[in-house]
Amino acid sequence: MNLNHLKMLLVLEQAGSISAAAEELATSQPRLTQQLQQVERELGTTLFHRSPRGLELSESGRAFLVYAKRISAMYDAGHAAVRRLGEGADKTLRLGISITASVQLLPPDLLAFHKAHPDVQVSVTRSLSKHLIRGLENERFDLCLGLELPDSPLFVREVVFRTRMVGFSSRDLAIPENLTLEEFCRQPLVLPPRTCGTRTLIDDTLRRLKVKAQVIMEIDDIATILNVVQAGVAAAILPSTVGSKMLQLSELRDFEEDAKGYFLYPRRTTPEAETFIRIAREHLRSHPEPAMAEI
């Protein structure tokens, strides 16, 4: 077995079928099937089951793919590091942030980082959690920051703050500042999409409290959600760190679980990412906001 075989397994997992994977790898289906069977014989187990829905990982496959991803990611990281040295590449910091990441938290950290290291080129990409994980795996990001980011055996997940979940509404609706989740959900809602970790937290709480919510819009951009709320079309449940002086904020007294803010980064990260993490920690210690509490 070699590195190409490991990458083949990762493509098979993502593609979900022999035909789609063969097309992506620019090979034939019979050849790809033969390579998969070779790997399975070497390991002495079945990695994928065929079903009407396509390929599905077996229990052995799920266990082995964790290590295959780790080996592939480490190789890609080493290859990228050597290439950057050979090219004399500029210093960079590539940040990925979740769509519900605090707009209050990030800008001060970016400004402080730039002041300390003006020679480092910084890029920031806002995306859904699954794309952030994939970006780390594919070396597109050095560090990710976000609320309710999923755990991964490939990366360090560090809790850096907590923030309560609150209701946002137009002031024209005159919704009380303190009420139950059920009372708040009498309004139509606009929420982040189901692929967002914060939305999972909301949905889990709604199910636990047996509250039915009328979700009329799902939007993967916080600024757009707040604009819809300000127009009075719908209300929203979001982390309090989102903040907006133009909107009514309502405490949801039975929404007991806080949202957690995480850093997610490779176990062997870049000096620039380490510096940014240190600056962000210091900012949280020296400028605590009512909406978040350092852990």
N, C-alpha and C positions, 0 to 999 in steps of 0.2 A: 504494500500500500504506500502511496506517495501523496504529496500535497495536492496534486491534481484530483486524486480520488476524493480527498476531503472536500475540496471545493465543489466537486460533482454532487456530493451528498447535500451540500448546502443549497445548491441550485434545485435539486430534486425536491427538497423540502419547501422552498419558496414557490416553485412552479406548480407543484401538486400533480404533475403527470409526466410520464416518460416523453410524450410527444412535445409538450411545451418546453421541457428541460433540454431535449435534444435540439430544438430550434435555437434556444438561447446559447447553447454550447457549440452550435454549428457542427453537429455530428448527426449520425443516423440513429434511429430508435434501436435497431438490433445491436449496434455497437455499444450504445449506452446501457442497454439491458445486460449485455455481456459484462461490462465493467462493474455494474452494480452486483451482479451475481458473484463476480470474482471477489469483491470486497466482503460480501456476506459469507462466502466460503472461508475466507481468511479469518473472519471474526467468529465463525461458527454459529451464526445466529441470523435471523431475518430482521432487517432494518425497516423495511416498508411493507405494508399490506396493500393489496389492490382492492378497491371498493368501487361501487357505482359513482362515487364522488371523486374518484381518482386515487392517488397515492396517499396513504396515511402512515405516519410513523408508528412503529411498534413500540412497546415499552423499552426494548433494547435500543431501538433507534433513538428515542428521546434521550436516553442516558448517554449514548455515544455522541450524539450531535452537540451536546454541551461542550465536550472536549474538542470536537472537530472545529467548532466556532472559535474556541479559545486559541487553538494552534494556528488557525488561519489568520485570526486577528493579530496575533503576535508576529507572525511572519510578515504580514502587510505593514505593521508598525515599524519593524526593523528595516524592511525594504524602503519605506518612505523616509526614515531617518537617514539612511545611507545616501539616498537620492538627494535629499535636501542639502546634506553636507557637500556632496559632489557638485551640486549646482550653485553652492554659495547662497542659498535661498535666504530671503529676509525673514526676520522673526515674525511669527504670526500667533494669534490667539483666535481660535474658531469656536464660538459659543453657539450652542443650541438651546433654545428656551421653549418651554411649553406655552400653549396659547393662553393659559391662565396665570402665567408667571407674573409676579408683581411688577407693574410698571413703576411703582415707587421705589422698589429695591434695586433694580438693575441700573438705571441711569447714574446714580451717585457712585456706584462701584465702577462703572465704565470710566467716568470722569477721573476718579481717583487713580485707576490703573493707568490711564493715558498720561496723567500728570507725572506719575512715577516712571513710566516707560514709554515716552513719546516715539521711540523707534520701533515699537511693535505694531504691526498692522492687525486691526481687530475686525472680525466679521461676526455678525449676529443673525441667526436664522430662527424664526419662530415657526414651530411645527407641532404636530400631534406626537404623543408619547411614542407610538410605535415607530415613527419616522426618526425620532431622536435616537432610539436604541439602534436602529439600522444605520444611522449616520455615524454613531460611535463604532459600530462593528466595521464599517467600511472606511474608517479613518477620515470622515468628512468633518467631524467635530473633535475638539480636544477636551471639551467639558460641556456638560448639559446642566441646566438649572430649571427646575419646574416643580409644580405642585402635583403630588400623587404620582410620581414617576414609578414605573414598575421595577421590581427587583430583577437582577440578572446575575448569574454566576460569573459572568465575564468582567463585571465592573464593580467598583466601589460605590455604594449608595449611602450617602451621608445626610442625615437629617440636620437642617440648619435653622429652621424656624417652624412655628405653627401659626395658623391663622384661622379664625372662626368663619363659618359660613353664614351669610346674612342675605336678606332679601333686598333687592333694588327695585324701585318703582318710580314712576313720575310723581312729582309733588302734587300734580293736579288730581291724582286719584285719592289723595288723603288717606293712605293706608297707615294704620297705627305703627308706632315705632317699636312696639313689643307685642308679639302675638305668637300663636302656634304655627307650625308648618302647615297644618291642615287649613287653618284660616287664611294663611298667605296664598296657598295653592287654589283658592277660589278664583284667583286671577289667572288668565291665560299666561303661559310661560314661554320665554325664549331661553334656551339653554345651549351649552356647548354640545358637540356631537357625542354619541355613545362611545366613540373611540378615544375620548379624552378621559384621563384618570379622574379629574374632578367630577365629571359627569357620573362616573361609576360610583363615587362616594355619594352623590345626590340620590341616584337611583336606589342604592342599597338602603339609604335612610328612609326613602319613601316607602319601600317595601316593608322595612322593619316596623314603621309606624302605621302601615296600612293606609297610606294617604294616596288618593288618586289625583294625578296632576294632568292638566290639559296642556300639553306641549305643542304649541302651534308653529314653532320655528326652532331649527337647530343650526347654529352658526359657529364656524370655527375661527372667529375673530372677535376678540373682546370689545374692541372699539365699536364694531358694528352692532354687537349686542346692546351696548350702552346707548347707542343712538336710537335703536328700536324702542328701548325702554323709555328714553326721554320723550319720544314721540307719543307715548301713552298706548302703544299697540299691545304691549305685553309687559309683564314683570319678569325678573330674573333672580335666580339663586346663584351667588358667586362668592368667592373668597373676599373677605372684607378688605384685603390689601389692594384689590382692584380700585376701590375708592372713586368717588365722584361727588363733588360739592353740588352738582346740578340735580342730583337725584335724592329721593327719600331712601334712607337706610333703615331697615327694620330688623331688630333682633328676633331670631327664631328660637324661642326659649327651649324647645324640645329637640333641636338639632344639636345633639350633644357632642358629636365627634368633630374634632378640628381637622382641617386640611393640613397636610405636612408639606413643607418645602424641602426639596432635596438637591444636593449636588450628585451627579452621576458622572464618573470618570474612570478611565482605564487604571489598572493597578500600577502601571508604570506610565505616569502622565508627563506632560512637558513642563519645563520650568515656568513658562508663561502661565499655564493653567494653575500651577501651584501658587504662583504669586497672586493671581486673581482670587483664588479661594481664600488665601490669607487676608486680602483686603476686604473681601465680603464678610468674613468672620469678624474682623475688627469693626466694620461698619455696624453690624448687628449688635455688637457689645456696646458701642459708644453712642449709637443713635437708635435705641429701642423705640418702636412705634406702637401706639395703643393696639393696632391691629395684629401685631405679631409679637411673640415672646420667644426669646432665645432659649434653646434647650441645652 
